[in-house]
Amino acid sequence: MALLKIMRRLSKNPLYLISLVLLGLVLILSVFPSLFAPFDPYKMNIESFMSEPTWRNLFGGDQFGRDVFSRSVYGIQKSMIIASSAIAISAIIGTFLGLFSGYLGGFTDLIIMRVMDSFFAFPSLILALFIIALFGSSLINLILAIGLVYIPIFARTIRGATLALRDSLYVKASKALGKRGLSIMFGDILPNISSVLIVTFTTNVSTALLTEASLGFLGLGVPPPEPTLGGMVGQGTAYLLSAPWIVLFPGLVIAVIVLSLNILGDGLRDILDPRINR
């Protein structure tokens, strides 16, 4: 289904349209944060020390006199880079594993799925915490840790979709024409489960964003003074009663992004799932 057709169908629903607009704004802020941040997110200003929100400082000032709005804009960029990069890694590895597991079956399927089950034995946040504690907190380590945690979700989802198509007529026809495993998996099956992959990717970006925010809140995210939304919330909790805006506004930004991604994921599922669109 063409992208323009999908966008047109999403725009017919006001809720989906609002989520698209908000995510479009988030994307613009992520790509061009310097155009929207009125102040240097790292610069301390004694005049803005824990100052209340004003027209000059829309989100107020934090405990170091930095502009919360500017830091939130740059925090969106960092948090979205971490979440989307991590899920991209999960999607690539998980798709490969799911395709091989579902199509080949047998012993290969058994081994891959048992390994994935071992990942599911640990809560995603605990597993990410363990990896970060083992290798240290940095942007790259955070992306790899979150990416590793979400591989089993993609592997199981793609495996299920592959199993449903493995014995379909067009796959049997491809075999009759002499096509082999890799050609069938990536040439015939993968294009027909792309809708499942798109929906899974969209919905899991939001959960990866929450995982990043949770790690940042616990002090295991990107080290300060780099701004991330979760890190800003975590660093501001000590001032929750005296300066609640330090926590409130980054927290609201996280909530809006996650809610918009979940709504968009529901919309894409409604449009792309053939069982719903019969």
DRENPA-3360 file (N, C-alpha, C; in nm, 2 decimals, always signed):
BEGIN
1 = MALLKIMR = +0.08/-0.12/+0.00/+0.00/+0.00/+0.00/+0.09/+0.12/+0.00 ~ +0.06/+0.22/-0.09/+0.14/+0.34/-0.11/+0.14/+0.42/+0.02 ~ +0.25/+0.49/+0.04/+0.26/+0.58/+0.16/+0.15/+0.69/+0.16 ~ +0.13/+0.75/+0.05/+0.03/+0.85/+0.04/-0.11/+0.80/+0.07 ~ -0.14/+0.68/+0.03/-0.27/+0.62/+0.05/-0.29/+0.60/+0.20 ~ -0.18/+0.55/+0.27/-0.19/+0.53/+0.41/-0.21/+0.66/+0.49 ~ -0.13/+0.76/+0.45/-0.14/+0.89/+0.51/-0.29/+0.95/+0.49 ~ -0.34/+0.93/+0.38/-0.48/+0.98/+0.35/-0.58/+0.91/+0.44;
9 = RLSKNPLY = -0.56/+0.78/+0.45/-0.66/+0.71/+0.53/-0.64/+0.74/+0.68 ~ -0.52/+0.76/+0.73/-0.50/+0.80/+0.86/-0.56/+0.94/+0.89 ~ -0.55/+1.03/+0.80/-0.60/+1.17/+0.81/-0.75/+1.17/+0.83 ~ -0.82/+1.07/+0.79/-0.96/+1.07/+0.80/-1.01/+1.06/+0.94 ~ -0.93/+1.00/+1.03/-0.96/+0.99/+1.17/-0.90/+1.10/+1.24 ~ -0.97/+1.19/+1.31/-0.91/+1.30/+1.38/-0.81/+1.26/+1.48 ~ -0.83/+1.15/+1.55/-0.73/+1.11/+1.65/-0.60/+1.07/+1.59 ~ -0.61/+0.99/+1.48/-0.49/+0.95/+1.41/-0.42/+1.08/+1.35;
17 = LISLVLLG = -0.50/+1.17/+1.30/-0.44/+1.29/+1.24/-0.36/+1.37/+1.34 ~ -0.42/+1.39/+1.46/-0.35/+1.46/+1.57/-0.22/+1.39/+1.61 ~ -0.22/+1.26/+1.61/-0.10/+1.19/+1.65/+0.01/+1.21/+1.54 ~ -0.04/+1.21/+1.41/+0.05/+1.23/+1.30/+0.12/+1.37/+1.31 ~ +0.04/+1.47/+1.34/+0.09/+1.61/+1.35/+0.19/+1.62/+1.46 ~ +0.15/+1.56/+1.58/+0.24/+1.57/+1.69/+0.37/+1.50/+1.66 ~ +0.37/+1.38/+1.60/+0.49/+1.31/+1.57/+0.57/+1.37/+1.46 ~ +0.50/+1.44/+1.37/+0.57/+1.52/+1.27/+0.65/+1.64/+1.34;
25 = LVLILSVF = +0.59/+1.70/+1.44/+0.65/+1.80/+1.51/+0.77/+1.75/+1.59 ~ +0.76/+1.63/+1.65/+0.86/+1.57/+1.72/+0.98/+1.54/+1.63 ~ +0.95/+1.49/+1.51/+1.05/+1.46/+1.41/+1.13/+1.59/+1.37 ~ +1.06/+1.70/+1.35/+1.12/+1.82/+1.31/+1.21/+1.87/+1.43 ~ +1.16/+1.86/+1.55/+1.24/+1.90/+1.67/+1.37/+1.82/+1.68 ~ +1.35/+1.69/+1.65/+1.47/+1.60/+1.66/+1.57/+1.63/+1.56 ~ +1.53/+1.67/+1.44/+1.63/+1.69/+1.33/+1.69/+1.83/+1.34 ~ +1.61/+1.93/+1.38/+1.65/+2.07/+1.39/+1.63/+2.13/+1.53;
33 = PSLFAPFD = +1.69/+2.07/+1.63/+1.67/+2.13/+1.76/+1.72/+2.27/+1.78 ~ +1.83/+2.31/+1.72/+1.88/+2.44/+1.73/+1.79/+2.55/+1.68 ~ +1.70/+2.52/+1.59/+1.61/+2.62/+1.54/+1.50/+2.65/+1.64 ~ +1.47/+2.56/+1.73/+1.36/+2.58/+1.82/+1.40/+2.61/+1.97 ~ +1.52/+2.57/+2.00/+1.57/+2.60/+2.14/+1.62/+2.74/+2.15 ~ +1.56/+2.82/+2.23/+1.60/+2.96/+2.24/+1.74/+2.98/+2.31 ~ +1.78/+2.88/+2.39/+1.90/+2.90/+2.47/+1.99/+2.77/+2.45 ~ +2.11/+2.79/+2.49/+2.21/+2.68/+2.49/+2.16/+2.58/+2.60;
41 = PYKMNIES = +2.14/+2.45/+2.57/+2.09/+2.36/+2.67/+2.19/+2.33/+2.78 ~ +2.32/+2.37/+2.76/+2.42/+2.34/+2.86/+2.46/+2.46/+2.94 ~ +2.42/+2.58/+2.89/+2.46/+2.70/+2.96/+2.39/+2.73/+3.08 ~ +2.46/+2.76/+3.19/+2.40/+2.79/+3.32/+2.38/+2.94/+3.33 ~ +2.27/+2.98/+3.38/+2.24/+3.13/+3.40/+2.18/+3.15/+3.54 ~ +2.25/+3.23/+3.62/+2.21/+3.24/+3.76/+2.07/+3.31/+3.76 ~ +2.03/+3.39/+3.66/+1.90/+3.45/+3.66/+1.79/+3.35/+3.64 ~ +1.82/+3.23/+3.58/+1.72/+3.13/+3.55/+1.72/+3.02/+3.66;
49 = FMSEPTWR = +1.79/+3.04/+3.76/+1.81/+2.93/+3.87/+1.67/+2.90/+3.93 ~ +1.61/+2.78/+3.89/+1.49/+2.74/+3.94/+1.38/+2.84/+3.93 ~ +1.38/+2.91/+3.82/+1.28/+3.02/+3.79/+1.16/+2.96/+3.74 ~ +1.04/+3.02/+3.77/+0.91/+2.97/+3.72/+0.90/+2.99/+3.57 ~ +0.81/+2.91/+3.51/+0.78/+2.93/+3.37/+0.74/+3.07/+3.34 ~ +0.80/+3.13/+3.24/+0.76/+3.27/+3.19/+0.77/+3.27/+3.04 ~ +0.73/+3.38/+2.97/+0.74/+3.39/+2.83/+0.89/+3.37/+2.78 ~ +0.98/+3.41/+2.86/+1.12/+3.40/+2.83/+1.17/+3.26/+2.84;
57 = NLFGGDQF = +1.13/+3.20/+2.95/+1.17/+3.06/+2.98/+1.03/+2.98/+2.99 ~ +0.99/+2.93/+2.88/+0.86/+2.87/+2.87/+0.84/+2.75/+2.97 ~ +0.94/+2.67/+2.99/+0.93/+2.56/+3.09/+1.00/+2.59/+3.22 ~ +1.05/+2.72/+3.24/+1.12/+2.75/+3.36/+1.27/+2.72/+3.35 ~ +1.33/+2.74/+3.46/+1.48/+2.71/+3.47/+1.50/+2.59/+3.57 ~ +1.61/+2.52/+3.55/+1.63/+2.40/+3.64/+1.72/+2.43/+3.75 ~ +1.77/+2.33/+3.82/+1.85/+2.35/+3.94/+1.99/+2.41/+3.91 ~ +2.03/+2.41/+3.79/+2.16/+2.47/+3.75/+2.14/+2.60/+3.67;
65 = GRDVFSRS = +2.02/+2.65/+3.66/+1.99/+2.77/+3.59/+1.98/+2.75/+3.44 ~ +1.97/+2.63/+3.39/+1.96/+2.60/+3.25/+1.81/+2.60/+3.21 ~ +1.78/+2.64/+3.08/+1.65/+2.65/+3.03/+1.59/+2.51/+3.01 ~ +1.48/+2.48/+3.08/+1.42/+2.35/+3.07/+1.36/+2.33/+2.93 ~ +1.30/+2.43/+2.87/+1.25/+2.41/+2.73/+1.36/+2.37/+2.63 ~ +1.47/+2.44/+2.64/+1.58/+2.41/+2.54/+1.63/+2.27/+2.57 ~ +1.64/+2.24/+2.69/+1.69/+2.10/+2.73/+1.59/+2.00/+2.69 ~ +1.46/+2.03/+2.70/+1.36/+1.93/+2.65/+1.37/+1.91/+2.50;
73 = VYGIQKSM = +1.39/+2.02/+2.43/+1.40/+2.01/+2.28/+1.52/+1.92/+2.24 ~ +1.63/+1.94/+2.30/+1.75/+1.86/+2.27/+1.73/+1.72/+2.34 ~ +1.66/+1.71/+2.45/+1.63/+1.58/+2.51/+1.54/+1.49/+2.41 ~ +1.45/+1.56/+2.34/+1.37/+1.48/+2.25/+1.46/+1.42/+2.14 ~ +1.55/+1.50/+2.09/+1.64/+1.45/+1.99/+1.72/+1.32/+2.04 ~ +1.78/+1.34/+2.16/+1.86/+1.23/+2.22/+1.77/+1.10/+2.24 ~ +1.66/+1.13/+2.31/+1.57/+1.01/+2.34/+1.52/+0.94/+2.22 ~ +1.48/+1.02/+2.11/+1.43/+0.96/+1.99/+1.54/+0.88/+1.92;
81 = IIASSAIA = +1.66/+0.94/+1.92/+1.77/+0.87/+1.85/+1.80/+0.73/+1.92 ~ +1.80/+0.73/+2.05/+1.82/+0.61/+2.13/+1.71/+0.51/+2.10 ~ +1.58/+0.55/+2.12/+1.47/+0.46/+2.10/+1.46/+0.41/+1.96 ~ +1.47/+0.49/+1.86/+1.45/+0.45/+1.72/+1.57/+0.36/+1.67 ~ +1.69/+0.40/+1.71/+1.81/+0.32/+1.68/+1.80/+0.18/+1.74 ~ +1.77/+0.18/+1.87/+1.76/+0.05/+1.94/+1.65/-0.04/+1.87 ~ +1.54/+0.01/+1.84/+1.43/-0.07/+1.78/+1.47/-0.11/+1.64 ~ +1.55/-0.02/+1.57/+1.60/-0.06/+1.43/+1.69/-0.18/+1.44;
89 = ISAIIGTF = +1.78/-0.18/+1.54/+1.86/-0.30/+1.56/+1.78/-0.42/+1.60 ~ +1.68/-0.40/+1.69/+1.60/-0.52/+1.72/+1.52/-0.57/+1.60 ~ +1.47/-0.48/+1.52/+1.39/-0.52/+1.40/+1.47/-0.60/+1.30 ~ +1.60/-0.55/+1.28/+1.68/-0.62/+1.18/+1.72/-0.76/+1.23 ~ +1.77/-0.77/+1.35/+1.81/-0.90/+1.41/+1.69/-0.99/+1.43 ~ +1.59/-0.94/+1.49/+1.47/-1.01/+1.52/+1.40/-1.07/+1.39 ~ +1.40/-0.98/+1.29/+1.34/-1.03/+1.16/+1.41/-1.14/+1.10 ~ +1.55/-1.13/+1.10/+1.63/-1.25/+1.05/+1.60/-1.37/+1.13;
97 = LGLFSGYL = +1.60/-1.36/+1.26/+1.58/-1.48/+1.34/+1.44/-1.54/+1.33 ~ +1.34/-1.45/+1.32/+1.20/-1.49/+1.30/+1.18/-1.56/+1.17 ~ +1.24/-1.51/+1.06/+1.22/-1.57/+0.93/+1.29/-1.71/+0.93 ~ +1.41/-1.72/+0.97/+1.48/-1.85/+0.97/+1.41/-1.95/+1.06 ~ +1.36/-1.90/+1.18/+1.29/-1.99/+1.27/+1.16/-2.04/+1.21 ~ +1.08/-1.95/+1.16/+0.95/-1.99/+1.11/+0.96/-2.07/+0.98 ~ +1.05/-2.03/+0.89/+1.06/-2.10/+0.76/+1.13/-2.24/+0.77 ~ +1.24/-2.24/+0.84/+1.31/-2.37/+0.85/+1.25/-2.47/+0.95;
105 = GGFTDLII = +1.20/-2.42/+1.06/+1.13/-2.51/+1.16/+1.23/-2.60/+1.22 ~ +1.18/-2.71/+1.27/+1.26/-2.82/+1.33/+1.36/-2.77/+1.44 ~ +1.48/-2.82/+1.43/+1.58/-2.80/+1.53/+1.62/-2.65/+1.53 ~ +1.63/-2.59/+1.42/+1.66/-2.44/+1.41/+1.56/-2.36/+1.48 ~ +1.43/-2.39/+1.46/+1.32/-2.32/+1.53/+1.33/-2.34/+1.68 ~ +1.36/-2.47/+1.72/+1.37/-2.50/+1.86/+1.48/-2.42/+1.93 ~ +1.60/-2.42/+1.87/+1.71/-2.35/+1.93/+1.68/-2.20/+1.94 ~ +1.64/-2.14/+1.83/+1.62/-1.99/+1.83/+1.51/-1.95/+1.93;
113 = MRVMDSFF = +1.40/-2.03/+1.93/+1.29/-1.99/+2.02/+1.33/-2.01/+2.17 ~ +1.41/-2.11/+2.20/+1.45/-2.13/+2.34/+1.54/-2.02/+2.39 ~ +1.63/-1.97/+2.30/+1.71/-1.86/+2.33/+1.63/-1.73/+2.35 ~ +1.53/-1.71/+2.27/+1.44/-1.60/+2.29/+1.36/-1.61/+2.42 ~ +1.32/-1.73/+2.45/+1.24/-1.76/+2.58/+1.33/-1.72/+2.70 ~ +1.46/-1.74/+2.68/+1.55/-1.71/+2.79/+1.56/-1.56/+2.82 ~ +1.54/-1.48/+2.71/+1.54/-1.34/+2.72/+1.41/-1.30/+2.79 ~ +1.30/-1.36/+2.75/+1.17/-1.33/+2.81/+1.16/-1.36/+2.96;
121 = AFPSLILA = +1.25/-1.45/+3.01/+1.25/-1.49/+3.15/+1.29/-1.37/+3.24 ~ +1.35/-1.26/+3.18/+1.39/-1.15/+3.26/+1.30/-1.03/+3.22 ~ +1.25/-0.95/+3.31/+1.19/-0.82/+3.27/+1.28/-0.74/+3.19 ~ +1.22/-0.67/+3.09/+1.31/-0.59/+2.99/+1.39/-0.49/+3.06 ~ +1.33/-0.42/+3.16/+1.41/-0.31/+3.23/+1.52/-0.37/+3.31 ~ +1.50/-0.49/+3.38/+1.61/-0.55/+3.46/+1.72/-0.60/+3.37 ~ +1.69/-0.65/+3.25/+1.79/-0.70/+3.16/+1.87/-0.58/+3.10 ~ +1.80/-0.47/+3.07/+1.87/-0.35/+3.02/+1.96/-0.30/+3.13;
129 = LFIIALFG = +1.91/-0.30/+3.26/+1.99/-0.25/+3.37/+2.12/-0.33/+3.39 ~ +2.10/-0.46/+3.37/+2.22/-0.55/+3.38/+2.33/-0.52/+3.28 ~ +2.28/-0.50/+3.16/+2.37/-0.48/+3.05/+2.45/-0.34/+3.07 ~ +2.37/-0.24/+3.11/+2.43/-0.11/+3.13/+2.52/-0.11/+3.25 ~ +2.49/-0.18/+3.35/+2.57/-0.19/+3.47/+2.70/-0.27/+3.43 ~ +2.69/-0.36/+3.34/+2.81/-0.44/+3.30/+2.91/-0.36/+3.21 ~ +2.85/-0.29/+3.12/+2.94/-0.22/+3.02/+2.95/-0.07/+3.04 ~ +2.87/-0.01/+3.13/+2.88/+0.13/+3.15/+2.77/+0.21/+3.07;
137 = SSLINLIL = +2.74/+0.33/+3.12/+2.63/+0.41/+3.06/+2.69/+0.50/+2.96 ~ +2.66/+0.49/+2.83/+2.69/+0.58/+2.72/+2.59/+0.57/+2.62 ~ +2.59/+0.66/+2.52/+2.49/+0.66/+2.42/+2.48/+0.52/+2.34 ~ +2.60/+0.48/+2.30/+2.61/+0.35/+2.22/+2.57/+0.23/+2.31 ~ +2.61/+0.23/+2.43/+2.58/+0.11/+2.52/+2.43/+0.11/+2.55 ~ +2.37/+0.23/+2.56/+2.23/+0.24/+2.59/+2.15/+0.19/+2.47 ~ +2.19/+0.23/+2.35/+2.12/+0.18/+2.23/+2.13/+0.03/+2.21 ~ +2.25/-0.02/+2.23/+2.27/-0.17/+2.22/+2.20/-0.25/+2.33;
145 = AIGLVYIP = +2.19/-0.19/+2.45/+2.12/-0.26/+2.56/+1.97/-0.27/+2.53 ~ +1.91/-0.16/+2.49/+1.77/-0.16/+2.47/+1.74/-0.24/+2.34 ~ +1.83/-0.23/+2.24/+1.81/-0.31/+2.12/+1.81/-0.46/+2.14 ~ +1.90/-0.50/+2.23/+1.91/-0.64/+2.26/+1.78/-0.69/+2.33 ~ +1.73/-0.61/+2.42/+1.61/-0.65/+2.50/+1.49/-0.67/+2.41 ~ +1.47/-0.60/+2.30/+1.35/-0.61/+2.22/+1.36/-0.70/+2.10 ~ +1.48/-0.77/+2.09/+1.49/-0.86/+1.98/+1.39/-0.98/+1.99 ~ +1.37/-1.04/+2.10/+1.27/-1.15/+2.11/+1.13/-1.11/+2.07;
153 = IFARTIRG = +1.09/-0.99/+2.09/+0.95/-0.95/+2.05/+0.94/-0.95/+1.90 ~ +1.04/-0.90/+1.82/+1.04/-0.91/+1.68/+1.05/-1.05/+1.63 ~ +1.14/-1.13/+1.69/+1.16/-1.26/+1.65/+1.03/-1.35/+1.66 ~ +0.96/-1.34/+1.77/+0.84/-1.41/+1.79/+0.73/-1.36/+1.69 ~ +0.72/-1.23/+1.68/+0.61/-1.18/+1.59/+0.64/-1.22/+1.44 ~ +0.76/-1.21/+1.40/+0.79/-1.24/+1.26/+0.78/-1.39/+1.24 ~ +0.82/-1.47/+1.34/+0.81/-1.62/+1.33/+0.67/-1.66/+1.31 ~ +0.58/-1.60/+1.39/+0.43/-1.63/+1.38/+0.38/-1.60/+1.24;
161 = ATLALRDS = +0.42/-1.48/+1.19/+0.37/-1.44/+1.06/+0.43/-1.53/+0.95 ~ +0.55/-1.57/+0.96/+0.62/-1.66/+0.87/+0.55/-1.80/+0.87 ~ +0.52/-1.85/+0.98/+0.45/-1.98/+0.99/+0.32/-1.98/+0.92 ~ +0.25/-1.86/+0.92/+0.12/-1.85/+0.86/+0.13/-1.85/+0.71 ~ +0.25/-1.81/+0.66/+0.27/-1.80/+0.51/+0.35/-1.91/+0.45 ~ +0.42/-1.99/+0.54/+0.52/-2.09/+0.49/+0.46/-2.19/+0.39 ~ +0.33/-2.22/+0.41/+0.27/-2.33/+0.33/+0.17/-2.26/+0.23 ~ +0.18/-2.13/+0.21/+0.08/-2.07/+0.12/+0.11/-2.11/-0.03;
169 = LYVKASKA = +0.01/-2.08/-0.11/+0.03/-2.13/-0.25/+0.14/-2.06/-0.33 ~ +0.16/-1.93/-0.30/+0.27/-1.86/-0.38/+0.41/-1.90/-0.33 ~ +0.42/-1.95/-0.21/+0.55/-2.00/-0.16/+0.57/-2.14/-0.22 ~ +0.47/-2.22/-0.23/+0.48/-2.35/-0.30/+0.51/-2.33/-0.45 ~ +0.45/-2.23/-0.51/+0.48/-2.20/-0.65/+0.63/-2.16/-0.67 ~ +0.68/-2.08/-0.58/+0.82/-2.03/-0.58/+0.91/-2.16/-0.57 ~ +0.88/-2.25/-0.48/+0.96/-2.37/-0.47/+0.95/-2.45/-0.60 ~ +0.84/-2.46/-0.66/+0.82/-2.53/-0.79/+0.90/-2.47/-0.90;
177 = LGKRGLSI = +0.92/-2.34/-0.89/+1.00/-2.27/-0.99/+1.15/-2.28/-0.97 ~ +1.19/-2.34/-0.86/+1.33/-2.36/-0.83/+1.39/-2.26/-0.73 ~ +1.31/-2.18/-0.67/+1.37/-2.09/-0.57/+1.41/-2.16/-0.45 ~ +1.51/-2.11/-0.38/+1.56/-2.17/-0.26/+1.53/-2.09/-0.14 ~ +1.57/-2.13/-0.02/+1.53/-2.08/+0.11/+1.54/-1.93/+0.12 ~ +1.66/-1.87/+0.11/+1.69/-1.73/+0.13/+1.60/-1.65/+0.03 ~ +1.60/-1.69/-0.10/+1.52/-1.62/-0.20/+1.37/-1.61/-0.16 ~ +1.32/-1.73/-0.11/+1.18/-1.73/-0.07/+1.15/-1.65/+0.05;
185 = MFGDILPN = +1.24/-1.66/+0.15/+1.23/-1.58/+0.28/+1.22/-1.43/+0.25 ~ +1.32/-1.38/+0.18/+1.34/-1.24/+0.16/+1.27/-1.18/+0.04 ~ +1.24/-1.27/-0.06/+1.18/-1.22/-0.18/+1.03/-1.24/-0.18 ~ +0.98/-1.35/-0.11/+0.83/-1.38/-0.11/+0.76/-1.35/+0.02 ~ +0.82/-1.40/+0.13/+0.76/-1.40/+0.26/+0.77/-1.26/+0.32 ~ +0.90/-1.21/+0.33/+0.92/-1.08/+0.39/+0.83/-0.96/+0.34 ~ +0.82/-0.95/+0.21/+0.74/-0.84/+0.16/+0.59/-0.85/+0.20 ~ +0.54/-0.97/+0.22/+0.41/-1.00/+0.26/+0.38/-0.99/+0.41;
193 = ISSVLIVT = +0.49/-0.98/+0.49/+0.47/-0.95/+0.63/+0.52/-0.82/+0.67 ~ +0.54/-0.73/+0.57/+0.60/-0.60/+0.60/+0.50/-0.51/+0.69 ~ +0.37/-0.53/+0.67/+0.27/-0.46/+0.75/+0.29/-0.49/+0.89 ~ +0.31/-0.62/+0.92/+0.33/-0.67/+1.06/+0.45/-0.61/+1.12 ~ +0.56/-0.60/+1.04/+0.69/-0.54/+1.08/+0.67/-0.39/+1.11 ~ +0.60/-0.32/+1.03/+0.58/-0.18/+1.04/+0.51/-0.15/+1.17 ~ +0.40/-0.22/+1.20/+0.32/-0.20/+1.32/+0.40/-0.23/+1.44 ~ +0.47/-0.34/+1.44/+0.55/-0.38/+1.55/+0.66/-0.28/+1.58;
201 = FTTNVSTA = +0.72/-0.23/+1.47/+0.83/-0.13/+1.49/+0.77/+0.00/+1.56 ~ +0.66/+0.05/+1.51/+0.60/+0.17/+1.56/+0.56/+0.16/+1.70 ~ +0.49/+0.05/+1.74/+0.45/+0.04/+1.88/+0.56/+0.02/+1.98 ~ +0.67/-0.05/+1.93/+0.78/-0.08/+2.02/+0.88/+0.04/+2.03 ~ +0.87/+0.14/+1.94/+0.95/+0.26/+1.96/+0.90/+0.33/+2.09 ~ +0.77/+0.33/+2.11/+0.72/+0.40/+2.23/+0.76/+0.32/+2.36 ~ +0.76/+0.19/+2.36/+0.81/+0.12/+2.48/+0.96/+0.13/+2.50 ~ +1.03/+0.14/+2.39/+1.18/+0.16/+2.40/+1.20/+0.30/+2.46;
209 = LLTEASLG = +1.12/+0.40/+2.42/+1.13/+0.53/+2.48/+1.11/+0.53/+2.63 ~ +1.01/+0.46/+2.67/+0.98/+0.44/+2.81/+1.10/+0.37/+2.89 ~ +1.16/+0.27/+2.82/+1.27/+0.20/+2.88/+1.39/+0.30/+2.90 ~ +1.41/+0.38/+2.79/+1.52/+0.48/+2.80/+1.50/+0.58/+2.91 ~ +1.37/+0.62/+2.92/+1.33/+0.72/+3.02/+1.35/+0.66/+3.16 ~ +1.32/+0.53/+3.18/+1.33/+0.46/+3.31/+1.48/+0.45/+3.35 ~ +1.56/+0.41/+3.25/+1.70/+0.40/+3.28/+1.76/+0.54/+3.31 ~ +1.72/+0.64/+3.24/+1.76/+0.78/+3.27/+1.72/+0.82/+3.41;
217 = FLGLGVPP = +1.60/+0.79/+3.44/+1.54/+0.82/+3.57/+1.62/+0.76/+3.68 ~ +1.67/+0.64/+3.66/+1.75/+0.56/+3.76/+1.90/+0.60/+3.76 ~ +1.93/+0.70/+3.67/+2.07/+0.74/+3.66/+2.16/+0.66/+3.58 ~ +2.11/+0.57/+3.50/+2.19/+0.48/+3.41/+2.17/+0.51/+3.26 ~ +2.12/+0.63/+3.23/+2.11/+0.67/+3.10/+2.23/+0.74/+3.05 ~ +2.22/+0.82/+2.95/+2.33/+0.90/+2.90/+2.38/+0.99/+3.01 ~ +2.51/+0.99/+3.04/+2.57/+1.07/+3.15/+2.54/+1.22/+3.13 ~ +2.51/+1.29/+3.24/+2.50/+1.44/+3.24/+2.63/+1.50/+3.19;
225 = PEPTLGGM = +2.63/+1.62/+3.13/+2.51/+1.71/+3.12/+2.43/+1.69/+3.00 ~ +2.45/+1.58/+2.92/+2.37/+1.55/+2.80/+2.22/+1.54/+2.84 ~ +2.13/+1.62/+2.77/+1.99/+1.61/+2.81/+1.92/+1.50/+2.74 ~ +1.85/+1.41/+2.82/+1.75/+1.32/+2.77/+1.63/+1.34/+2.86 ~ +1.52/+1.30/+2.81/+1.39/+1.33/+2.88/+1.39/+1.25/+3.01 ~ +1.42/+1.13/+3.01/+1.42/+1.05/+3.13/+1.52/+1.10/+3.23 ~ +1.64/+1.14/+3.18/+1.74/+1.19/+3.27/+1.70/+1.32/+3.33 ~ +1.63/+1.41/+3.26/+1.58/+1.53/+3.32/+1.48/+1.51/+3.43;
233 = VGQGTAYL = +1.39/+1.41/+3.41/+1.30/+1.38/+3.51/+1.37/+1.32/+3.63 ~ +1.46/+1.23/+3.61/+1.53/+1.17/+3.73/+1.61/+1.28/+3.80 ~ +1.68/+1.37/+3.73/+1.76/+1.47/+3.80/+1.68/+1.57/+3.87 ~ +1.55/+1.59/+3.83/+1.47/+1.69/+3.89/+1.38/+1.65/+4.00 ~ +1.38/+1.52/+4.03/+1.29/+1.46/+4.14/+1.32/+1.52/+4.28 ~ +1.44/+1.56/+4.30/+1.48/+1.61/+4.43/+1.42/+1.75/+4.45 ~ +1.37/+1.81/+4.34/+1.32/+1.95/+4.35/+1.17/+1.95/+4.32 ~ +1.10/+1.83/+4.33/+0.97/+1.81/+4.29/+0.87/+1.91/+4.36;
241 = LSAPWIVL = +0.89/+1.93/+4.49/+0.81/+2.02/+4.57/+0.84/+2.17/+4.55 ~ +0.97/+2.20/+4.54/+1.01/+2.34/+4.52/+1.00/+2.39/+4.38 ~ +1.03/+2.30/+4.28/+1.03/+2.35/+4.14/+0.97/+2.23/+4.06 ~ +0.84/+2.21/+4.06/+0.78/+2.09/+4.00/+0.80/+2.09/+3.84 ~ +0.81/+2.21/+3.78/+0.82/+2.22/+3.64/+0.94/+2.15/+3.58 ~ +1.05/+2.13/+3.66/+1.17/+2.07/+3.62/+1.14/+1.92/+3.58 ~ +1.04/+1.86/+3.65/+1.00/+1.72/+3.62/+0.88/+1.72/+3.53 ~ +0.79/+1.81/+3.56/+0.65/+1.81/+3.49/+0.66/+1.82/+3.34;
249 = FPGLVIAV = +0.73/+1.91/+3.29/+0.73/+1.93/+3.14/+0.81/+1.82/+3.06 ~ +0.93/+1.78/+3.11/+0.98/+1.66/+3.04/+0.90/+1.54/+3.05 ~ +0.83/+1.52/+3.16/+0.74/+1.41/+3.18/+0.62/+1.41/+3.08 ~ +0.57/+1.53/+3.07/+0.46/+1.55/+2.97/+0.50/+1.53/+2.83 ~ +0.62/+1.57/+2.80/+0.67/+1.54/+2.66/+0.68/+1.39/+2.63 ~ +0.73/+1.32/+2.73/+0.74/+1.17/+2.72/+0.60/+1.11/+2.70 ~ +0.50/+1.16/+2.78/+0.37/+1.10/+2.77/+0.30/+1.13/+2.64 ~ +0.32/+1.25/+2.58/+0.26/+1.29/+2.46/+0.32/+1.21/+2.34;
257 = IVLSLNIL = +0.46/+1.19/+2.34/+0.52/+1.11/+2.24/+0.48/+0.97/+2.24 ~ +0.48/+0.91/+2.36/+0.44/+0.77/+2.38/+0.29/+0.75/+2.33 ~ +0.21/+0.84/+2.38/+0.06/+0.83/+2.34/+0.04/+0.84/+2.19 ~ +0.11/+0.93/+2.13/+0.10/+0.95/+1.99/+0.15/+0.83/+1.91 ~ +0.26/+0.77/+1.95/+0.31/+0.65/+1.89/+0.22/+0.53/+1.90 ~ +0.16/+0.52/+2.02/+0.06/+0.41/+2.04/-0.06/+0.43/+1.95 ~ -0.11/+0.55/+1.94/-0.23/+0.58/+1.86/-0.20/+0.55/+1.71 ~ -0.08/+0.60/+1.67/-0.04/+0.58/+1.53/-0.02/+0.43/+1.50;
265 = GDGLRDIL = +0.03/+0.35/+1.60/+0.04/+0.21/+1.58/-0.09/+0.14/+1.57 ~ -0.19/+0.18/+1.64/-0.33/+0.13/+1.63/-0.38/+0.16/+1.49 ~ -0.36/+0.29/+1.45/-0.41/+0.33/+1.32/-0.35/+0.25/+1.20 ~ -0.22/+0.23/+1.21/-0.15/+0.15/+1.11/-0.20/+0.00/+1.11 ~ -0.22/-0.05/+1.23/-0.27/-0.19/+1.24/-0.41/-0.20/+1.17 ~ -0.50/-0.10/+1.20/-0.63/-0.10/+1.14/-0.63/-0.09/+0.99 ~ -0.53/-0.02/+0.94/-0.52/+0.00/+0.79/-0.45/-0.11/+0.72 ~ -0.34/-0.16/+0.78/-0.26/-0.26/+0.71/-0.30/-0.41/+0.74;
273 = DPRINR = -0.37/-0.43/+0.85/-0.41/-0.57/+0.88/-0.53/-0.62/+0.78 ~ -0.50/-0.71/+0.70/-0.60/-0.76/+0.60/-0.72/-0.82/+0.67 ~ -0.71/-0.87/+0.79/-0.82/-0.93/+0.86/-0.92/-0.83/+0.91 ~ -0.87/-0.71/+0.93/-0.96/-0.60/+0.97/-1.02/-0.53/+0.85 ~ -0.95/-0.54/+0.74/-1.00/-0.46/+0.62/-1.06/-0.55/+0.52 ~ -1.12/-0.66/+0.56/-1.19/-0.75/+0.47/-1.32/-0.68/+0.42;
% end
